[in-house]
Amino acid sequence: MRIVIVFESMFGATEKFARAIADGIAVSAGAEVVNVDDAPTDLTGVDLLVVGGPTHVHGMTRAATRTSAADQVAYEMRSKTGIREWLGSLGPLPHDLVVAAFDTRIDKPRVFTGAASLGAAKRLSRLGGRLAAPAESFFVGTEPVDVGPEPGELARAEAWGAALGAAVLRTVS
């Protein structure tokens, strides 16, 4: 079984969540964790595709919001492009590809923050993906210097990954 987790990360938190999800999936199968800058556009042979990125202005990042994020810190961003652009570059997904989406955002009601995962899940579905689970949000701090995962969130991401892996294993086997 081939599982690919594609992440976009500005300050490193979303990458930590992608790796925690991979650790959870590892109970069922191995997973490749790939920065969106290096993500493949040919998904032939992939059984589960998980896509995640930070929430900016109620949704997936845009070039302008990534520039704004970069202006807040004195170091280079982890991802130069976004999952919005990568998803836009994909053609129809392979038949029966199982997909899932996650995002990182601050711990406030979704009506106030939005959630990048909702847009990503919608795009994955439109491309022909079959959702393995509802879109999921994981919470991070609010300042660029404290934008890391909130307490307990990496464990929650690992548990979500384990559930995804188990569900896909049942579907593919």
C-alpha angles and dihedrals in degrees: 000000000000119000123182124191113195116194138182114204131179104180100012101263096105090050089054089053092048090053092047089052089050089051089054093047089050088077086071104022143338121276134204113225111206132182109234088240088067100032118134121242093201106075097175109143095020114129099185128023118191117188126190141169144152122283113243123177094348097312149028116335123268129201091263095050091048089052090050091051091049090052090060096065139043096229136074120273117247093230124040096190133034141243088244090064094040093051088048090056094056125096122208112322121244113276113277095007107163113220140185135181135207137175141192121232143145118284100259130114110291090236087069100038106029119213127251090206092068093059092042092051091048092051092046090052092048089053089056102266121146111227113235093191140356116280111277134211126207121196130240136178121273106237126069089238091050101033093124125118117296115243113288095010097106089053089050090050091050090051090049089051091050090052091048092049092049092048094050092045089056091048098046098039 
